[in-house]
Amino acid sequence: MQKITTIVKKTVAYLAKKSASMEANTTCPCIGFQPKEPQAVKKLRKF
């Protein structure tokens, strides 16, 4: 049971990091609204 919990935690962390990375490299589709990004997310930018 503990092994499954560890795997789930690692998977959630991986998906959160990938999602943040994707959001850091795209712009908001709403006109004129883009919330301020945290510094940790800005570091994930590729440009």
PDB file of N, CA, C, O and CB in Angstrom:
ATOM      1  N   MET A   1       0.814  -1.191   0.000  1.00  0.00           N
ATOM      2  CA  MET A   1       0.000   0.000   0.000  1.00  0.00           C
ATOM      3  C   MET A   1       0.863   1.262   0.000  1.00  0.00           C
ATOM      4  O   MET A   1       0.530   2.240  -0.669  1.00  0.00           O
ATOM      5  CB  MET A   1      -0.929  -0.006   1.198  1.00  0.00           C
ATOM      6  N   GLN A   2       1.961   1.244   0.742  1.00  0.00           N
ATOM      7  CA  GLN A   2       2.837   2.411   0.810  1.00  0.00           C
ATOM      8  C   GLN A   2       3.536   2.640  -0.529  1.00  0.00           C
ATOM      9  O   GLN A   2       3.800   3.783  -0.900  1.00  0.00           O
ATOM     10  CB  GLN A   2       3.875   2.241   1.930  1.00  0.00           C
ATOM     11  N   LYS A   3       3.835   1.571  -1.249  1.00  0.00           N
ATOM     12  CA  LYS A   3       4.487   1.705  -2.557  1.00  0.00           C
ATOM     13  C   LYS A   3       3.544   2.392  -3.550  1.00  0.00           C
ATOM     14  O   LYS A   3       3.973   3.227  -4.346  1.00  0.00           O
ATOM     15  CB  LYS A   3       4.920   0.315  -3.099  1.00  0.00           C
ATOM     16  N   ILE A   4       2.265   2.036  -3.494  1.00  0.00           N
ATOM     17  CA  ILE A   4       1.281   2.652  -4.385  1.00  0.00           C
ATOM     18  C   ILE A   4       1.147   4.140  -4.065  1.00  0.00           C
ATOM     19  O   ILE A   4       1.063   4.964  -4.975  1.00  0.00           O
ATOM     20  CB  ILE A   4      -0.094   1.944  -4.259  1.00  0.00           C
ATOM     21  N   THR A   5       1.128   4.482  -2.792  1.00  0.00           N
ATOM     22  CA  THR A   5       1.029   5.881  -2.376  1.00  0.00           C
ATOM     23  C   THR A   5       2.218   6.675  -2.894  1.00  0.00           C
ATOM     24  O   THR A   5       2.052   7.800  -3.366  1.00  0.00           O
ATOM     25  CB  THR A   5       0.945   5.988  -0.844  1.00  0.00           C
ATOM     26  N   THR A   6       3.393   6.113  -2.813  1.00  0.00           N
ATOM     27  CA  THR A   6       4.599   6.781  -3.297  1.00  0.00           C
ATOM     28  C   THR A   6       4.531   6.999  -4.811  1.00  0.00           C
ATOM     29  O   THR A   6       4.899   8.066  -5.303  1.00  0.00           O
ATOM     30  CB  THR A   6       5.849   5.961  -2.932  1.00  0.00           C
ATOM     31  N   ILE A   7       4.071   6.009  -5.531  1.00  0.00           N
ATOM     32  CA  ILE A   7       3.961   6.126  -6.985  1.00  0.00           C
ATOM     33  C   ILE A   7       2.948   7.197  -7.360  1.00  0.00           C
ATOM     34  O   ILE A   7       3.188   7.979  -8.279  1.00  0.00           O
ATOM     35  CB  ILE A   7       3.564   4.779  -7.609  1.00  0.00           C
ATOM     36  N   VAL A   8       1.826   7.242  -6.665  1.00  0.00           N
ATOM     37  CA  VAL A   8       0.802   8.246  -6.949  1.00  0.00           C
ATOM     38  C   VAL A   8       1.337   9.645  -6.655  1.00  0.00           C
ATOM     39  O   VAL A   8       1.100  10.563  -7.440  1.00  0.00           O
ATOM     40  CB  VAL A   8      -0.473   7.974  -6.121  1.00  0.00           C
ATOM     41  N   LYS A   9       2.045   9.828  -5.558  1.00  0.00           N
ATOM     42  CA  LYS A   9       2.612  11.133  -5.215  1.00  0.00           C
ATOM     43  C   LYS A   9       3.604  11.598  -6.273  1.00  0.00           C
ATOM     44  O   LYS A   9       3.587  12.762  -6.671  1.00  0.00           O
ATOM     45  CB  LYS A   9       3.296  11.075  -3.849  1.00  0.00           C
ATOM     46  N   LYS A  10       4.464  10.698  -6.728  1.00  0.00           N
ATOM     47  CA  LYS A  10       5.446  11.059  -7.755  1.00  0.00           C
ATOM     48  C   LYS A  10       4.763  11.415  -9.068  1.00  0.00           C
ATOM     49  O   LYS A  10       5.196  12.333  -9.763  1.00  0.00           O
ATOM     50  CB  LYS A  10       6.438   9.912  -7.975  1.00  0.00           C
ATOM     51  N   THR A  11       3.696  10.694  -9.413  1.00  0.00           N
ATOM     52  CA  THR A  11       2.969  10.951 -10.648  1.00  0.00           C
ATOM     53  C   THR A  11       2.283  12.311 -10.592  1.00  0.00           C
ATOM     54  O   THR A  11       2.326  13.063 -11.566  1.00  0.00           O
ATOM     55  CB  THR A  11       1.941   9.845 -10.906  1.00  0.00           C
ATOM     56  N   VAL A  12       1.660  12.630  -9.485  1.00  0.00           N
ATOM     57  CA  VAL A  12       0.993  13.923  -9.337  1.00  0.00           C
ATOM     58  C   VAL A  12       2.008  15.060  -9.402  1.00  0.00           C
ATOM     59  O   VAL A  12       1.745  16.084 -10.032  1.00  0.00           O
ATOM     60  CB  VAL A  12       0.212  13.981  -8.010  1.00  0.00           C
ATOM     61  N   ALA A  13       3.148  14.898  -8.770  1.00  0.00           N
ATOM     62  CA  ALA A  13       4.186  15.920  -8.812  1.00  0.00           C
ATOM     63  C   ALA A  13       4.708  16.119 -10.235  1.00  0.00           C
ATOM     64  O   ALA A  13       4.927  17.250 -10.670  1.00  0.00           O
ATOM     65  CB  ALA A  13       5.338  15.545  -7.875  1.00  0.00           C
ATOM     66  N   TYR A  14       4.903  15.024 -10.951  1.00  0.00           N
ATOM     67  CA  TYR A  14       5.381  15.098 -12.335  1.00  0.00           C
ATOM     68  C   TYR A  14       4.363  15.833 -13.215  1.00  0.00           C
ATOM     69  O   TYR A  14       4.736  16.701 -14.004  1.00  0.00           O
ATOM     70  CB  TYR A  14       5.646  13.676 -12.893  1.00  0.00           C
ATOM     71  N   LEU A  15       3.085  15.487 -13.078  1.00  0.00           N
ATOM     72  CA  LEU A  15       2.053  16.122 -13.891  1.00  0.00           C
ATOM     73  C   LEU A  15       1.902  17.600 -13.554  1.00  0.00           C
ATOM     74  O   LEU A  15       1.649  18.412 -14.444  1.00  0.00           O
ATOM     75  CB  LEU A  15       0.723  15.410 -13.700  1.00  0.00           C
ATOM     76  N   ALA A  16       2.053  17.957 -12.293  1.00  0.00           N
ATOM     77  CA  ALA A  16       1.970  19.367 -11.899  1.00  0.00           C
ATOM     78  C   ALA A  16       3.121  20.162 -12.497  1.00  0.00           C
ATOM     79  O   ALA A  16       2.923  21.285 -12.961  1.00  0.00           O
ATOM     80  CB  ALA A  16       1.973  19.503 -10.368  1.00  0.00           C
ATOM     81  N   LYS A  17       4.319  19.592 -12.491  1.00  0.00           N
ATOM     82  CA  LYS A  17       5.479  20.288 -13.058  1.00  0.00           C
ATOM     83  C   LYS A  17       5.336  20.449 -14.566  1.00  0.00           C
ATOM     84  O   LYS A  17       5.652  21.508 -15.109  1.00  0.00           O
ATOM     85  CB  LYS A  17       6.774  19.530 -12.730  1.00  0.00           C
ATOM     86  N   LYS A  18       4.864  19.410 -15.245  1.00  0.00           N
ATOM     87  CA  LYS A  18       4.669  19.492 -16.697  1.00  0.00           C
ATOM     88  C   LYS A  18       3.603  20.527 -17.042  1.00  0.00           C
ATOM     89  O   LYS A  18       3.758  21.283 -18.001  1.00  0.00           O
ATOM     90  CB  LYS A  18       4.275  18.117 -17.268  1.00  0.00           C
ATOM     91  N   SER A  19       2.529  20.563 -16.269  1.00  0.00           N
ATOM     92  CA  SER A  19       1.459  21.524 -16.505  1.00  0.00           C
ATOM     93  C   SER A  19       1.955  22.952 -16.293  1.00  0.00           C
ATOM     94  O   SER A  19       1.644  23.837 -17.090  1.00  0.00           O
ATOM     95  CB  SER A  19       0.268  21.233 -15.586  1.00  0.00           C
ATOM     96  N   ALA A  20       2.717  23.182 -15.234  1.00  0.00           N
ATOM     97  CA  ALA A  20       3.267  24.511 -14.969  1.00  0.00           C
ATOM     98  C   ALA A  20       4.233  24.928 -16.069  1.00  0.00           C
ATOM     99  O   ALA A  20       4.256  26.091 -16.470  1.00  0.00           O
ATOM    100  CB  ALA A  20       3.974  24.538 -13.609  1.00  0.00           C
ATOM    101  N   SER A  21       5.019  23.993 -16.550  1.00  0.00           N
ATOM    102  CA  SER A  21       5.956  24.290 -17.626  1.00  0.00           C
ATOM    103  C   SER A  21       5.206  24.676 -18.901  1.00  0.00           C
ATOM    104  O   SER A  21       5.597  25.619 -19.589  1.00  0.00           O
ATOM    105  CB  SER A  21       6.872  23.083 -17.889  1.00  0.00           C
ATOM    106  N   MET A  22       4.143  23.961 -19.214  1.00  0.00           N
ATOM    107  CA  MET A  22       3.354  24.261 -20.399  1.00  0.00           C
ATOM    108  C   MET A  22       2.703  25.640 -20.260  1.00  0.00           C
ATOM    109  O   MET A  22       2.691  26.411 -21.220  1.00  0.00           O
ATOM    110  CB  MET A  22       2.282  23.172 -20.626  1.00  0.00           C
ATOM    111  N   GLU A  23       2.168  25.957 -19.096  1.00  0.00           N
ATOM    112  CA  GLU A  23       1.529  27.247 -18.877  1.00  0.00           C
ATOM    113  C   GLU A  23       2.536  28.391 -18.890  1.00  0.00           C
ATOM    114  O   GLU A  23       2.181  29.505 -19.275  1.00  0.00           O
ATOM    115  CB  GLU A  23       0.777  27.239 -17.564  1.00  0.00           C
ATOM    116  N   ALA A  24       3.761  28.154 -18.486  1.00  0.00           N
ATOM    117  CA  ALA A  24       4.787  29.202 -18.482  1.00  0.00           C
ATOM    118  C   ALA A  24       5.185  29.574 -19.901  1.00  0.00           C
ATOM    119  O   ALA A  24       5.649  30.689 -20.141  1.00  0.00           O
ATOM    120  CB  ALA A  24       6.022  28.746 -17.691  1.00  0.00           C
ATOM    121  N   ASN A  25       5.011  28.664 -20.836  1.00  0.00           N
ATOM    122  CA  ASN A  25       5.439  28.905 -22.209  1.00  0.00           C
ATOM    123  C   ASN A  25       4.299  29.277 -23.146  1.00  0.00           C
ATOM    124  O   ASN A  25       4.499  29.339 -24.359  1.00  0.00           O
ATOM    125  CB  ASN A  25       6.133  27.696 -22.736  1.00  0.00           C
ATOM    126  N   THR A  26       3.105  29.525 -22.609  1.00  0.00           N
ATOM    127  CA  THR A  26       1.970  29.938 -23.431  1.00  0.00           C
ATOM    128  C   THR A  26       1.369  31.210 -22.857  1.00  0.00           C
ATOM    129  O   THR A  26       1.627  31.568 -21.707  1.00  0.00           O
ATOM    130  CB  THR A  26       0.902  28.816 -23.512  1.00  0.00           C
ATOM    131  N   THR A  27       0.571  31.885 -23.661  1.00  0.00           N
ATOM    132  CA  THR A  27      -0.100  33.087 -23.193  1.00  0.00           C
ATOM    133  C   THR A  27      -1.564  32.791 -22.931  1.00  0.00           C
ATOM    134  O   THR A  27      -2.088  31.766 -23.368  1.00  0.00           O
ATOM    135  CB  THR A  27       0.046  34.227 -24.210  1.00  0.00           C
ATOM    136  N   CYS A  28      -2.209  33.674 -22.230  1.00  0.00           N
ATOM    137  CA  CYS A  28      -3.615  33.511 -21.876  1.00  0.00           C
ATOM    138  C   CYS A  28      -4.476  33.811 -23.104  1.00  0.00           C
ATOM    139  O   CYS A  28      -4.241  34.812 -23.781  1.00  0.00           O
ATOM    140  CB  CYS A  28      -4.003  34.440 -20.682  1.00  0.00           C
ATOM    141  N   PRO A  29      -5.465  32.969 -23.404  1.00  0.00           N
ATOM    142  CA  PRO A  29      -6.323  33.231 -24.556  1.00  0.00           C
ATOM    143  C   PRO A  29      -7.333  34.359 -24.305  1.00  0.00           C
ATOM    144  O   PRO A  29      -7.904  34.894 -25.256  1.00  0.00           O
ATOM    145  CB  PRO A  29      -7.058  31.967 -24.937  1.00  0.00           C
ATOM    146  N   CYS A  30      -7.555  34.718 -23.058  1.00  0.00           N
ATOM    147  CA  CYS A  30      -8.490  35.803 -22.732  1.00  0.00           C
ATOM    148  C   CYS A  30      -7.830  37.141 -23.060  1.00  0.00           C
ATOM    149  O   CYS A  30      -6.640  37.333 -22.806  1.00  0.00           O
ATOM    150  CB  CYS A  30      -8.916  35.748 -21.223  1.00  0.00           C
ATOM    151  N   ILE A  31      -8.584  38.034 -23.606  1.00  0.00           N
ATOM    152  CA  ILE A  31      -8.035  39.332 -24.014  1.00  0.00           C
ATOM    153  C   ILE A  31      -7.701  40.172 -22.779  1.00  0.00           C
ATOM    154  O   ILE A  31      -8.577  40.485 -21.974  1.00  0.00           O
ATOM    155  CB  ILE A  31      -9.037  40.089 -24.929  1.00  0.00           C
ATOM    156  N   GLY A  32      -6.451  40.523 -22.644  1.00  0.00           N
ATOM    157  CA  GLY A  32      -6.012  41.431 -21.609  1.00  0.00           C
ATOM    158  C   GLY A  32      -5.902  40.865 -20.206  1.00  0.00           C
ATOM    159  O   GLY A  32      -5.637  41.632 -19.280  1.00  0.00           O
ATOM    160  N   PHE A  33      -6.085  39.597 -19.997  1.00  0.00           N
ATOM    161  CA  PHE A  33      -5.981  39.058 -18.645  1.00  0.00           C
ATOM    162  C   PHE A  33      -4.970  37.938 -18.596  1.00  0.00           C
ATOM    163  O   PHE A  33      -5.124  36.917 -19.267  1.00  0.00           O
ATOM    164  CB  PHE A  33      -7.335  38.563 -18.153  1.00  0.00           C
ATOM    165  N   GLN A  34      -3.950  38.129 -17.813  1.00  0.00           N
ATOM    166  CA  GLN A  34      -2.982  37.076 -17.554  1.00  0.00           C
ATOM    167  C   GLN A  34      -2.454  37.294 -16.145  1.00  0.00           C
ATOM    168  O   GLN A  34      -1.716  38.248 -15.900  1.00  0.00           O
ATOM    169  CB  GLN A  34      -1.821  37.077 -18.616  1.00  0.00           C
ATOM    170  N   PRO A  35      -2.827  36.411 -15.208  1.00  0.00           N
ATOM    171  CA  PRO A  35      -2.407  36.614 -13.819  1.00  0.00           C
ATOM    172  C   PRO A  35      -0.887  36.557 -13.663  1.00  0.00           C
ATOM    173  O   PRO A  35      -0.185  35.970 -14.487  1.00  0.00           O
ATOM    174  CB  PRO A  35      -3.054  35.568 -12.921  1.00  0.00           C
ATOM    175  N   LYS A  36      -0.406  37.164 -12.614  1.00  0.00           N
ATOM    176  CA  LYS A  36       1.027  37.202 -12.344  1.00  0.00           C
ATOM    177  C   LYS A  36       1.535  35.800 -12.006  1.00  0.00           C
ATOM    178  O   LYS A  36       0.943  35.091 -11.192  1.00  0.00           O
ATOM    179  CB  LYS A  36       1.339  38.184 -11.191  1.00  0.00           C
ATOM    180  N   GLU A  37       2.637  35.414 -12.641  1.00  0.00           N
ATOM    181  CA  GLU A  37       3.213  34.087 -12.423  1.00  0.00           C
ATOM    182  C   GLU A  37       4.185  34.111 -11.249  1.00  0.00           C
ATOM    183  O   GLU A  37       4.879  35.108 -11.046  1.00  0.00           O
ATOM    184  CB  GLU A  37       3.927  33.590 -13.694  1.00  0.00           C
ATOM    185  N   PRO A  38       4.244  33.040 -10.482  1.00  0.00           N
ATOM    186  CA  PRO A  38       5.259  32.941  -9.432  1.00  0.00           C
ATOM    187  C   PRO A  38       6.656  32.797 -10.041  1.00  0.00           C
ATOM    188  O   PRO A  38       6.791  32.357 -11.183  1.00  0.00           O
ATOM    189  CB  PRO A  38       4.956  31.748  -8.502  1.00  0.00           C
ATOM    190  N   GLN A  39       7.684  33.161  -9.296  1.00  0.00           N
ATOM    191  CA  GLN A  39       9.061  33.079  -9.782  1.00  0.00           C
ATOM    192  C   GLN A  39       9.427  31.635 -10.159  1.00  0.00           C
ATOM    193  O   GLN A  39      10.165  31.421 -11.121  1.00  0.00           O
ATOM    194  CB  GLN A  39      10.036  33.614  -8.712  1.00  0.00           C
ATOM    195  N   ALA A  40       8.926  30.657  -9.421  1.00  0.00           N
ATOM    196  CA  ALA A  40       9.259  29.249  -9.710  1.00  0.00           C
ATOM    197  C   ALA A  40       8.751  28.833 -11.087  1.00  0.00           C
ATOM    198  O   ALA A  40       9.391  28.040 -11.777  1.00  0.00           O
ATOM    199  CB  ALA A  40       8.663  28.323  -8.633  1.00  0.00           C
ATOM    200  N   VAL A  41       7.602  29.370 -11.480  1.00  0.00           N
ATOM    201  CA  VAL A  41       7.057  29.037 -12.800  1.00  0.00           C
ATOM    202  C   VAL A  41       7.826  29.770 -13.885  1.00  0.00           C
ATOM    203  O   VAL A  41       8.037  29.218 -14.965  1.00  0.00           O
ATOM    204  CB  VAL A  41       5.557  29.388 -12.880  1.00  0.00           C
ATOM    205  N   LYS A  42       8.249  30.997 -13.626  1.00  0.00           N
ATOM    206  CA  LYS A  42       9.018  31.749 -14.614  1.00  0.00           C
ATOM    207  C   LYS A  42      10.335  31.048 -14.956  1.00  0.00           C
ATOM    208  O   LYS A  42      10.830  31.170 -16.077  1.00  0.00           O
ATOM    209  CB  LYS A  42       9.297  33.160 -14.100  1.00  0.00           C
ATOM    210  N   LYS A  43      10.898  30.322 -14.002  1.00  0.00           N
ATOM    211  CA  LYS A  43      12.148  29.606 -14.246  1.00  0.00           C
ATOM    212  C   LYS A  43      11.972  28.446 -15.214  1.00  0.00           C
ATOM    213  O   LYS A  43      12.959  27.946 -15.753  1.00  0.00           O
ATOM    214  CB  LYS A  43      12.713  29.096 -12.942  1.00  0.00           C
ATOM    215  N   LEU A  44      10.741  28.006 -15.448  1.00  0.00           N
ATOM    216  CA  LEU A  44      10.484  26.880 -16.342  1.00  0.00           C
ATOM    217  C   LEU A  44      10.375  27.308 -17.806  1.00  0.00           C
ATOM    218  O   LEU A  44      10.231  26.461 -18.688  1.00  0.00           O
ATOM    219  CB  LEU A  44       9.212  26.173 -15.922  1.00  0.00           C
ATOM    220  N   ARG A  45      10.444  28.609 -18.071  1.00  0.00           N
ATOM    221  CA  ARG A  45      10.328  29.086 -19.443  1.00  0.00           C
ATOM    222  C   ARG A  45      11.469  28.576 -20.311  1.00  0.00           C
ATOM    223  O   ARG A  45      12.577  28.336 -19.833  1.00  0.00           O
ATOM    224  CB  ARG A  45      10.295  30.603 -19.470  1.00  0.00           C
ATOM    225  N   LYS A  46      11.177  28.417 -21.589  1.00  0.00           N
ATOM    226  CA  LYS A  46      12.177  27.912 -22.521  1.00  0.00           C
ATOM    227  C   LYS A  46      12.768  29.006 -23.389  1.00  0.00           C
ATOM    228  O   LYS A  46      13.667  28.742 -24.187  1.00  0.00           O
ATOM    229  CB  LYS A  46      11.576  26.847 -23.393  1.00  0.00           C
ATOM    230  N   PHE A  47      12.276  30.237 -23.247  1.00  0.00           N
ATOM    231  CA  PHE A  47      12.794  31.324 -24.075  1.00  0.00           C
ATOM    232  C   PHE A  47      13.418  32.389 -23.244  1.00  0.00           C
ATOM    233  O   PHE A  47      13.907  33.384 -23.781  1.00  0.00           O
ATOM    234  CB  PHE A  47      11.710  31.918 -24.922  1.00  0.00           C
TER     235      PHE A  47
END
